C-alpha cells in the first residue's frame, strides 16, 4: 500500500520541478518517486559504510593483503 508523505523543499526546487513537469506533462510526484527509487539505495549504502568504518573492532586490509587472500 502506498503512503503519503509531506516534505518541505526550497522555492528553487519547486520551480525546477514545475518546469520539468510542464515540459514533460508528467506530475511532480513522478519525478520525486523516481529520484527516491534511484538514489535511496545509495544513501543507505553510504550510511552502512559509515557504520562499518565506525566499528572499533573492524579489521582493515591493504590492497596487497586482499590480493594475497584472494590469490590474485
N, CA, C and O of each residue as an XYZ file, in Angstrom:
288
protein
N       0.837     -1.181      0.000
C       0.000      0.000      0.000
C       0.880      1.242      0.000
O       1.847      1.321      0.758
N       0.557      2.185     -0.824
C       1.328      3.424     -0.904
C       0.953      4.347      0.247
O      -0.194      4.373      0.692
N       1.917      5.088      0.712
C       1.715      6.063      1.787
C       1.992      7.457      1.252
O       2.753      7.628      0.300
N       1.388      8.421      1.852
C       1.611      9.825      1.512
C       2.553     10.420      2.540
O       2.357     10.246      3.743
N       3.577     11.122      2.069
C       4.470     11.838      2.969
C       4.523     13.294      2.535
O       4.326     13.614      1.363
N       4.787     14.157      3.479
C       4.940     15.584      3.189
C       6.396     15.948      3.347
O       7.064     15.486      4.272
N       6.884     16.770      2.451
C       8.274     17.201      2.522
C       8.345     18.677      2.150
O       7.666     19.137      1.232
N       9.165     19.394      2.868
C       9.328     20.819      2.616
C      10.590     21.015      1.776
O      11.671     20.569      2.162
N      10.452     21.682      0.626
C      11.595     21.939     -0.254
C      11.667     23.425     -0.569
O      10.704     24.169     -0.383
N      12.829     23.835     -1.050
C      13.039     25.252     -1.357
C      12.204     25.687     -2.562
O      11.764     24.863     -3.365
N      12.003     26.975     -2.665
C      11.264     27.536     -3.798
C      11.949     27.191     -5.120
O      11.279     26.957     -6.126
N      13.274     27.158     -5.119
C      14.024     26.843     -6.330
C      13.723     25.425     -6.814
O      13.534     25.199     -8.010
N      13.679     24.483     -5.892
C      13.383     23.100     -6.272
C      11.961     22.986     -6.799
O      11.719     22.284     -7.781
N      11.027     23.661     -6.164
C       9.635     23.634     -6.635
C       9.554     24.202     -8.046
O       8.859     23.654     -8.901
N      10.252     25.283     -8.287
C      10.251     25.911     -9.616
C      10.827     24.954    -10.658
O      10.282     24.808    -11.752
N      11.924     24.313    -10.307
C      12.535     23.375    -11.243
C      11.625     22.187    -11.514
O      11.499     21.752    -12.659
N      10.988     21.656    -10.470
C      10.044     20.556    -10.660
C       8.839     20.992    -11.491
O       8.359     20.240    -12.339
N       8.356     22.203    -11.243
C       7.234     22.737    -12.031
C       7.605     22.817    -13.511
O       6.822     22.424    -14.376
N       8.800     23.326    -13.793
C       9.245     23.450    -15.185
C       9.376     22.087    -15.846
O       8.918     21.892    -16.972
N       9.999     21.146    -15.149
C      10.168     19.805    -15.698
C       8.816     19.141    -15.925
O       8.593     18.496    -16.949
N       7.935     19.304    -14.976
C       6.601     18.735    -15.080
C       5.833     19.305    -16.272
O       5.172     18.573    -17.009
N       5.931     20.605    -16.445
C       5.229     21.252    -17.561
C       5.802     20.809    -18.910
O       5.045     20.570    -19.852
N       7.103     20.699    -19.010
C       7.749     20.309    -20.267
C       7.435     18.871    -20.648
O       7.306     18.556    -21.831
N       7.314     18.007    -19.668
C       7.148     16.579    -19.949
C       5.720     16.076    -19.764
O       5.407     14.933    -20.099
N       4.866     16.930    -19.231
C       3.473     16.561    -18.952
C       3.364     15.373    -18.001
O       2.470     14.536    -18.124
N       4.280     15.323    -17.068
C       4.239     14.308    -16.012
C       4.099     15.042    -14.687
O       4.575     16.170    -14.553
N       3.458     14.424    -13.716
C       3.310     15.097    -12.422
C       4.647     15.166    -11.676
O       5.543     14.349    -11.888
N       4.748     16.156    -10.808
C       5.959     16.303     -9.998
C       6.209     15.051     -9.180
O       7.358     14.660     -8.977
N       5.160     14.431     -8.715
C       5.310     13.218     -7.896
C       6.016     12.103     -8.668
O       6.719     11.292     -8.065
N       5.843     12.051     -9.972
C       6.524     11.044    -10.783
C       8.039     11.184    -10.621
O       8.741     10.194    -10.412
N       8.533     12.413    -10.717
C       9.971     12.646    -10.631
C      10.503     12.457     -9.214
O      11.615     11.964     -9.023
N       9.719     12.843     -8.239
C      10.155     12.665     -6.851
C      10.267     11.177     -6.532
O      11.250     10.748     -5.928
N       9.272     10.388     -6.929
C       9.328      8.946     -6.693
C      10.488      8.316     -7.460
O      11.177      7.441     -6.934
N      10.706      8.751     -8.689
C      11.802      8.210     -9.499
C      13.157      8.495     -8.852
O      14.024      7.622     -8.806
N      13.336      9.717     -8.354
C      14.599     10.069     -7.703
C      14.809      9.259     -6.434
O      15.922      8.811     -6.158
N      13.750      9.071     -5.664
C      13.868      8.259     -4.455
C      14.227      6.817     -4.799
O      15.077      6.212     -4.145
N      13.581      6.268     -5.821
C      13.885      4.902     -6.242
C      15.350      4.771     -6.668
O      16.005      3.778     -6.350
N      15.858      5.768     -7.383
C      17.216      5.691     -7.919
C      18.295      5.944     -6.870
O      19.358      5.326     -6.925
N      18.044      6.831     -5.925
C      19.120      7.278     -5.043
C      19.013      6.850     -3.589
O      19.994      6.976     -2.856
N      17.887      6.359     -3.143
C      17.745      5.972     -1.743
C      18.718      4.851     -1.383
O      19.300      4.857     -0.298
N      18.892      3.903     -2.276
C      19.831      2.816     -2.045
C      21.253      3.312     -1.857
O      21.997      2.775     -1.037
N      21.637      4.340     -2.617
C      22.981      4.916     -2.466
C      23.168      5.514     -1.073
O      24.223      5.344     -0.461
N      22.163      6.204     -0.578
C      22.241      6.781      0.768
C      22.315      5.679      1.826
O      23.074      5.781      2.790
N      21.520      4.626      1.634
C      21.560      3.512      2.584
C      22.941      2.864      2.602
O      23.473      2.557      3.669
N      23.519      2.657      1.425
C      24.859      2.076      1.336
C      25.901      2.964      1.994
O      26.793      2.470      2.684
N      25.796      4.271      1.786
C      26.763      5.207      2.370
C      26.694      5.173      3.895
O      27.734      5.167      4.555
N      25.510      5.151      4.455
C      25.383      5.112      5.908
C      25.829      3.773      6.479
O      26.381      3.723      7.578
N      25.596      2.694      5.749
C      26.095      1.397      6.185
C      27.619      1.409      6.208
O      28.234      0.901      7.145
N      28.225      1.989      5.177
C      29.692      2.090      5.130
C      30.209      2.921      6.299
O      31.215      2.563      6.911
N      29.539      4.018      6.614
C      29.965      4.843      7.753
C      29.850      4.081      9.068
O      30.718      4.197      9.934
N      28.792      3.310      9.219
C      28.642      2.498     10.429
C      29.781      1.500     10.555
O      30.333      1.299     11.637
N      30.119      0.886      9.444
C      31.195     -0.103      9.478
C      32.547      0.549      9.745
O      33.387     -0.027     10.437
N      32.762      1.741      9.207
C      34.015      2.453      9.467
C      34.120      2.866     10.930
O      35.224      3.000     11.459
N      32.997      3.064     11.576
C      32.984      3.469     12.980
C      33.126      2.288     13.930
O      33.291      2.478     15.135
N      33.065      1.078     13.402
C      33.174     -0.117     14.233
C      34.596     -0.237     14.776
O      35.549     -0.349     14.005
N      34.736     -0.215     16.083
C      36.057     -0.267     16.714
C      36.728     -1.617     16.527
O      37.953     -1.711     16.615
N      35.956     -2.657     16.272
C      36.510     -3.994     16.107
C      36.767     -4.356     14.645
O      37.154     -5.485     14.342
N      36.553     -3.408     13.747
C      36.723     -3.684     12.324
C      38.198     -3.905     11.996
O      39.081     -3.286     12.588
N      38.445     -4.802     11.040
C      39.801     -5.041     10.565
C      39.899     -4.490      9.154
O      39.028     -4.732      8.318
N      40.949     -3.757      8.900
C      41.147     -3.146      7.591
C      42.312     -3.831      6.887
O      43.316     -4.180      7.510
N      42.162     -4.016      5.585
C      43.172     -4.693      4.785
C      43.718     -3.745      3.725
O      42.992     -2.907      3.191
N      44.979     -3.887      3.436
C      45.576     -3.135      2.331
C      45.246     -3.861      1.035
O      44.780     -5.000      1.059
N      45.482     -3.215     -0.076
C      45.250     -3.843     -1.375
C      46.102     -5.091     -1.515
O      45.631     -6.122     -1.995
N      47.340     -4.998     -1.102
C      48.234     -6.160     -1.190
C      47.701     -7.331     -0.368
O      47.748     -8.474     -0.822
N      47.199     -7.062      0.827
C      46.652     -8.128      1.671
C      45.431     -8.782      1.030
O      45.286    -10.004      1.064
N      44.566     -7.976      0.453
C      43.366     -8.506     -0.204
C      43.758     -9.365     -1.397
O      43.207    -10.449     -1.588
N      44.704     -8.891     -2.200
C      45.151     -9.667     -3.346
C      45.755    -10.994     -2.908
O      45.540    -12.012     -3.565
N      46.495    -11.001     -1.830
C      47.089    -12.234     -1.338
C      46.008    -13.193     -0.840
O      46.047    -14.387     -1.137
N      45.045    -12.667     -0.083
C      43.951    -13.509      0.422
C      43.160    -14.127     -0.728
O      42.801    -15.304     -0.690
N      42.893    -13.304     -1.761
C      42.092    -13.770     -2.895
C      42.928    -14.471     -3.960
O      42.407    -14.927     -4.978
N      44.231    -14.548     -3.708
C      45.161    -15.186     -4.643
C      45.069    -14.567     -6.035
O      44.939    -15.267     -7.039
N      45.139    -13.253     -6.068
C      45.084    -12.523     -7.342
C      46.470    -12.187     -7.837
O      46.617    -11.574     -8.894
